[in-house]
Amino acid sequence: MTMIDYLPNIVFAIGLGVAIYFFSGNVKKIMRNIRLGKTVDRNDQKAERWKNMARIALGQSKMVRRPIAGFLHVIVYVGFVLINIELLEIVVDGLLGTHRVFAPFLGDFYNILIGSFEVFAALVLVAVILFWTRRNVVRIQRFSKAEMKGWPKLDADLILYFEIVLMSLFLTMNGADLAIQQNFPNAEHYQQAGAFPVSQWLLPWFTGMELTTLIAIERTAWWLHIFGIFGFLNYLYYSKHLHILLAFPNTYFANLSPKGRFENNASVTNEVKLMLDPNADPFAAGGETEEVESFGAAEVTDLTQIQLLNAYTCTECGRCTSECPANQTGKKLSPRKIMMDTRDRLTEVGNNMDKNNGSFADDGKKLLGDYITAEELWACTSCNACVQACPVDIDPLSIIMQMRQYLVMEESKAPSDLNNMMSNIENNGAPWPFNQQDRVNWAQEL
């Protein structure tokens, strides 16, 4: 064989290498950005964490609580996993110049595999078209909120178009392959292998075509399909569909504490211990020049790595916002927007560092104020409905509470009613504006 004969293999290897190179670079950026957050220990209860990941990320248990969307998502999810098994064969064929390399080794089971892939490809097509219809024709309310305008809406549609094209190319590729097998059984490079319960219906399109034409169609669909997958892989970095990869670590590191239990603020605890210890020297650790840790969070670097992982994992499905009582009553708060804003700011900080050789150049912006407003934060009732609703265990409430802490404890900016209550607690030992000596007066007439 000459060098020309190996050209397709070389082109494929280069394409695969380029795709892996850019994908690994994007993964490194995501990990670098997440590590900008504060460390938090989530290595306890490992058995329970594995169960949580298996139940929620792998088993889709929270997704199916809404039966229609859940069922459609399970079809797309299972189809995505199964059809990517076929990707392994395509990669081997591309590198070695073979065609359906696994067929001789798997025998009749190979036919079952290809038939199953085709059925799920068709089901994925139907599910994706229904998803597109729900978003663009029915216009379900949670997909039409203010934060879903512009790029978020386009991103959601682009992914659906991607999947429609990829599944169509897969079936076209198989349909042309079947036509070659039936009409030209001795065609070089092609073998009698596979079952085609769906693509067999495409055979009328190929009636009367010459072998060279069929091979051109099959090869074109094959190349477009695999390079489309390479493109999809690297598009994930710019898309909400990062949850395809991040849902698994996100559910593993999720907060397993009962909903409604708030963690002690370590900064406050340390301050109180110093105040209660008459022998403590507040400057003993490093003198007056030691930097005092701030309370709460105003920027993405004040959040924990788990919260930043949450932001990247957000699916933008809007279940959190649709369950939020504040949002339902017309308040500005949208838990989905909190996560989207956190991710957008984190990406902006990461891009800033890329442009400045790994160091951050102050851009005069912060997450609090420039992205998330105090009005949004104070609208939250801390009911945990958003946390309970999220299909991948994201916790918007933890970010909201930390940013509230910053407003109160660093900037003394709280609603007047809350300031009055805290003053009453400080002065009277109770939320009400009554002297402590008058506390039991109400009981005198009982």
N, C-alpha and C positions, 0 to 999 in steps of 0.2 A: 504493500500500500504506500502511496505517495503522501507527501505533506498535505496536499489538498484534501485527501480522504480524511485526515485527522482534524481538518479545520473546524467542523461543527463541535467536536469534543473540546477543542481548545477554546472556542468561543464560549461554550457552556461553562467550562472551568473558570474562565475569566469572569463571566457574569456571576457565577456562584461566589467566587472569591470577593468580588466587589460588594455584593449584597451582604456577605458575612462581615466584611470590613466595616461598612457603614453602620450595620446593625450593632456590632460590638461597640463601636464608638458611641452610638446613641445610648446604649445600655450603661456605659461608663459615665456619660453625662447625667443620666437619671440617678445613678448611685451617688455620684459626687454631690448633686443637688440635695438629695435626701439626707446625706451626711452633714449638710449645713445645719441641720436641726440638732437639738440637744439629745443626748443619749438617754434611753429609758430601758429598764430591765424588764423584758417580757419573755424570760426564759423559764418561768415557773409553769407548773401544771402541763408539762409537755404532752402527756397522753391526751388531756382534754383539748389541747390546742390542735393536735393532729385530728382528733374527732371533729372539731369545729371546722377545720379546713376541708375534711372529707365530706362533711354534711352540707356545708354552704357553698364552697367553691366548686367541688367536684360533683356533689349531689344536687346542687341548685335548689335546695330546700326552701330558701326564702323567696326565690324567684317565682315559684309556682303558687305562691299565696294569691297572686292575681292570675287566675287560670288561663285566660286567653293569651295574654302577653307571655306568661310563663311557659305555656305549652309550645308556643311558636319559638321562644328563645331556646328551649331544650332541643327542638328539632335542629335549629341552626348550630347550636353548641355540639351536639352529637355528630351532625354532619361534618362540621369543621374538623373534629377530632378524627373521624373515620377517613375522610377524604385526604387528610394529611398523611395517613398511612401510605396511600398511593404515591404521595410526594417522595417517599423514600425510594420507591422503584424508579420514579422519573429521574431522580438525582443519579442513581446508579446507571440507568440507561444513558443519561446525558454525558456522564464521565467516561463510560466504557464504549459508547457507540452501539449498544445493544438495543433490543426492542422487547418489552415485556419479559425482562430477565428472570423474574421470579416464577413465571408460568411453568417451566419444566420441573421446578422443585416442589411446587405446591399442588400440582395436578388439578383434580376436580375442585379442591378448596379454593383455588385461584378464581375459578368461575363464580363461586359463591361470593368471594370478596368483591370482584368487579361488579357483579350484579347488585350487591348491597351498596357499594359506592354510588352507583347510578340512581338507585331508589332514593337515597338520601340527598343526592345532588338535586333531584327533582323536587323533593320535599323542601329543601333549602330555598330553591327558587320560589316556590309558592309562599313560604313563610316570609321571605324578604319582600316580595311584592305586597303582601298584606301589611308588613311593617311600614313600607313606603306609603301605602294607602292610609294607614292610621295617622301618619304624620302630615301628609300633604293633601289628603282629600277629606277625611273625617275631621282632621285638625283637633285631635285630643288636647284638652286644655293644658295639661302639664308640659306639652311640647311647644306651647305657644307663649310661654312667659317671656318677660323682657330680656332675661339673660340668655335666651335661646335664639336671639336674632343674630343675623350676620354669620360669622364663621361657625359657631356651634351648630346651627341648622344645616349649613352647607356640609360640614364635616359628617354629620349623621347621614345625610343623603349620599355623600360620596362613598361612604362605606357600603351602603346598600347597592349602589351602582357597581362598585368593585365586585361584590359577591355575585350579582346577577351576571356580570361579564365572565367571571372566573368559572361559574357553574355552566354557563352556556358554552364556553370554550371547551370545557371538560367533556360535555356531552357531544359536541360537534366532533371533537377529536376521536371519540369512541365510535361515533356513527360512521365517519369516514373509514376508520380502521375496519369496522364490520363489513362495509361495502367492499373493501379490498379483499378481506378474507373470503367473502362469498363469491365475488365475481372473478377474482384473480388469485385462486388458492396457492399458486406456485410463485407468487410475487416475492422477489428477493427481500430479505430483511424482515418480512412480516410472517407471523406464524398463527396457526389456528388456536386461539386462546382467548378466554374471557366469555362472560355472559352479559348480554346487553339488553335488559328488559325495557329500558327507556329509550336509549339512542336508536334502537331498531325502528322506531317510528319516524326517524329522520331519513330512512333509506330511500323513500321516493324522491328526496331532493338530489340524491346521487345517481339516480337512474340514467344510464346511457353515458356516463362519464368515462373517459379514458383513465388508465392506470396512473399516468403521470399527473393528471388533474386531481385524482383522489389523493395521491401521495402529497401533492402540494397543499391541499386543504388540510389533511391530517397533520402534516409537519408544521404548517402555519399555526394551526390551533394549538399544537403541542408547545411550540416556542412561545407563543403569546401567553399561554396558560402559565408556564413555569416562570417566565419573566414578570408576569403579572403578580405572581405570588412573591417574588423577590421584591417587587415594588411595594406590595402591601405590607410586607415585613418591615420595611424601612419607613413606611408612612405612619406606622403605629406611634412613633415618637411624637408626632405632631397631632395626634388624634386622641379622643377620649377612649379609643379602643385599646389603650394600654392595659385596661382591666383584663384583657385576654391573658396577659402574662402576670399582672400584679395582684389579681384577685386571690391567688393562692397564698403568697406571703402575707397579704393584708389580712386574710381571715385567720391565718396562723397566729399573727401577732395582735389580734384584736383584744380589746379589753374584756376580760371574762368576769369582771366584778358585776354584781347585780345592778341593773339600770337604776339610776338615781343616786348611787353612792358616789360622792365626790372625794377625790384624793386631797389629803392635806397639802397645802402649799408649803414646800420645804423652806422657802425664804421666810415666810411668816413664822413658821415653827421655830426657826433659828433665832429670829428677832425676839420672840416671846421668851425663849429660854434665856437669852441674854438679859432681858428685863427682869426675869424672876430670880436670877442668880446674882446676889449682892457681891460675890467675889469675882464675877466675870469681867474680863477686860475686853471690850469690843474691838480694840485695835491690836490685840495680842498676836493675831495671825500674821499681820503684815503692816501694821502701823496705819496712820491716817491716809496713806496714799493707796491703800488697797481698794480696788474697785468693788463697790457694793452691788450685789446681784439685784437686777430690777425685778419688780413684781409683775406677773402677768406677761402678756405678749403684745407687742406693737408691730413686729416685723416677722417674716418667715423664719429668721434665724433664732427667734425667741421660742418658737414652737419645737415640739419633739420630733424626732425622726419618724415616729409612728404616725403623727399627724400629717407630716409631709408625704409619707407613703399613702395615707388616706387620700390626699389631694390628687396624687397621680393616678390613683385607682378609681376615682369617681367616674361612673358610667354615664352621668348626666341624664339618667332615666327619669328623674323628677319625682320618684316615689316619696322621697323625704319632704319635698316642698308640697306635694299634694296632701300629705298627712299633717302638715304643720298648721296648728290652729291659728297662729298669728297671721300666716299667709292667707288662710281661708277667710279671715275677717278683714282683708284688705291692707294689712300692715306691709311695710316694705321688705320685711325679712323673707328670704328664701334660703333654706339650708343648702340647696344645690348651688346657689350663687356663692355662698361662703366658701365652698370647696373649689369651685371654678376660679374664684378670685385668688385663693391661696395658691392654686397651681399656676395661674397666670403670673402672679408676682414671683413665685419661685423660679419659673422659667426665665423671667426677665432678669432676675438676679444672676442666674446661671449664665445667660448670654452676656451679661455685663462682665462677668469674670472671664469668659472666653476671650472677650475683646481686650482685656487688660492683664493678660498673662497669668491668669489664675487668682488675681486679687480683685476685690470689689472696689470700684470707684463710686463714691457717693453720688447718687443721681437725684437726691432731694426728694425721694419718694419713700413711702412706707406702706405696708399692708393696711394698717389702721389709718383711715382718713382718705388715702388716695384710692383704695380699692373697696374697703369695707367701712361703712359709716357707723357712727354711734347710734343713729336711729335704728339701723338694722339690728344691732346687738341688743339694745334695750327692749326691742319688740319680742324677744324670745321669752317664752314662759318656762323654759327648762323642763319641759314635760317628757323629753326623750322620745317623742313620737318619730322624729326623723331618724334616730339611731335604730329604733326598732324596725322601721320600714326598709332600711337600706338592704338591698339583696347581697351586698358584699361586706357588711359589717363596718361601714364608715361611720365616724363619730363627729359630726359637725358641732355638736354641743360643747365638746371639750375645747374647741377653738374659740367659740363664742364666750365661754366662761373665762378663759384666760385673757381675752381681750377686754372683757368687762373689768377684770381685776386690774389691768393696766390703767384703764380709765379712772377707776376709783382710787387706787393706791399710789399711782405715779402722777396723775394729772388732776386728781380731785374733781373729776368731771363725772357727776352722777345726776340723775333726775332729782329734782327738788324733793319729791316725796321720799326718795330713798335717803337723801341726805338728812332729812328731818328724822326719819326712823333711826338712822345710825346715831344721830345726836342724842335722841331720847334714850337709846340703849346705853350710850356712854354716860349720860347724866343721871338717868332714872333707873337704869337696870332693866328697862322694858321698852317696847316699841312705842308706848303711848306717852303723851305729854303730861303725865301726872307724877307728883312727888311720891317718893317711895313710902313716905309716912301715910299717904292717903290710899295706898293700894287696897287695903281691906275695907275701906269705908263702904263700898258697894254691898258688902255682906252683912252690914249691921242690921238691916231691916228684914233679913231672912229669918 
